[in-house]
Amino acid sequence: MLTMKKNGNRVWVTFTFSPTYSVEDVAVSGEWNEWKEEPMKQKKNGDYYITKILRAGDSFQFGYKVNQNDWLTEEACPSVPTVYASQNSLLTL
C-alpha cells in the first residue's frame, strides 16, 4: 500500500508492506537511491512501513526485499519487467 502527500515539488510517500506469511525483515529498494536497501520499521499490527520524500513529477522503479531473499512488487503500482527476469513496481509521482 502507498500513501502520498504532495507539498510543492516534494511528495511524502509512505510505503507499507502487509505480510501474508512469516516475515523477519522487509526493506524497500528503488531507483531514487541507486537500489540501496532501506530497512522498514514494523508496526504493532505486523505491517512494515517507511516514508520517503521524493520529487514530484519523477518516476521510479522499486520493490520490497523480504527475508533477505524474496523480491515482491507493490500491488498498487503497475509492474515492469527487469533484465533479471523479475518484475519491479513503477511509482509515478
C-alpha positions in Angstrom: 0.0 0.0 0.0 1.2 3.5 -0.8 0.0 6.8 0.6 1.2 10.1 -0.9 1.1 13.7 0.3 2.3 16.4 -2.1 3.8 19.7 -0.8 5.1 21.9 -3.6 7.7 19.9 -5.6 8.1 17.2 -3.0 6.0 14.2 -2.3 6.0 12.3 1.0 5.5 8.6 0.0 4.7 6.1 2.8 5.4 2.5 1.6 3.5 -0.1 3.7 4.0 -3.8 3.3 1.5 -6.2 4.9 3.0 -9.7 5.0 0.8 -12.7 4.3 3.4 -15.2 5.6 6.1 -15.3 8.3 8.5 -12.3 7.9 11.7 -11.5 9.7 12.6 -8.3 7.9 11.5 -6.1 5.0 13.5 -3.5 3.0 12.5 -1.2 0.2 14.9 -0.6 -2.7 14.5 1.7 -5.6 16.0 3.9 -8.3 15.8 7.0 -6.1 18.8 5.8 -4.1 20.6 3.5 -6.6 18.8 0.4 -5.2 20.3 0.6 -1.7 18.2 -1.5 0.7 16.4 0.7 3.3 15.0 -1.3 6.2 11.4 -0.8 7.0 10.0 -0.4 10.6 7.4 -2.8 11.9 4.1 -1.6 13.3 2.3 -3.4 16.2 -0.2 -4.8 13.7 2.7 -6.6 11.8 2.8 -4.2 8.8 6.2 -2.7 7.8 6.5 0.9 6.7 8.9 3.6 5.6 8.3 7.2 4.5 10.5 8.7 1.7 10.5 12.3 0.4 10.7 12.3 -3.4 10.5 14.8 -6.1 7.1 15.4 -7.8 6.9 14.6 -11.5 9.5 11.8 -11.3 9.0 8.1 -11.8 10.9 5.3 -10.0 11.1 1.6 -10.2 11.2 -0.2 -6.8 10.5 -3.3 -4.9 10.3 -4.9 -1.5 13.0 -7.4 -0.4 11.5 -9.7 2.2 13.6 -12.0 4.5 16.7 -11.0 2.6 15.5 -13.2 -0.3 12.1 -12.6 -1.8 11.6 -9.8 -4.3 8.0 -8.5 -4.2 6.2 -5.8 -6.1 3.6 -3.2 -4.8 0.1 -4.2 -6.0 -1.0 -0.6 -6.1 1.5 0.2 -8.8 2.0 -1.2 -12.3 4.8 -3.7 -12.7 7.5 -3.5 -15.3 9.9 -6.4 -16.4 13.6 -6.2 -15.4 16.7 -7.6 -17.1 16.8 -10.2 -14.3 13.6 -11.9 -15.4 11.7 -10.5 -12.5 9.3 -7.5 -12.0 9.7 -4.1 -10.4 6.9 -1.7 -9.3 6.7 1.6 -11.2 5.9 4.6 -9.0 4.9 7.8 -10.9 4.7 11.0 -8.8 
